[in-house]
Amino acid sequence: MTEELTFEAAQTELEQIVDRLESGQAPLEEAIALWERGEELYRFCREKLDGAEGKIEQLAQRAEEARPTGDASPFPDEPPSA
């Protein structure tokens, strides 16, 4: 059974790959495989972050649209606030 990769798991694996590559101890073939896996994980993380950013922008827009305007009084008999 394969679990779905989470952003946090992908980020952790990517950090481990970077550490391994930066150490200079990986043989050439392993380094190439690590690099390729790192690119996959980077794309995955980037897509997750882009999706989260889009959701945040949508929520911010909805919150902005739901804000009452400053000239509307919640009580019809009172004059609008300045």
Secondary structure, 3 states (H helix, E strand, C coil): CCCCCCHHHHHHHHHHHHHHHHHCCCCHHHHHHHHHHHHHHHHHHHHHHHHHHHHHHHHHHHHHHHCCCCCCCCCCCCCCCC
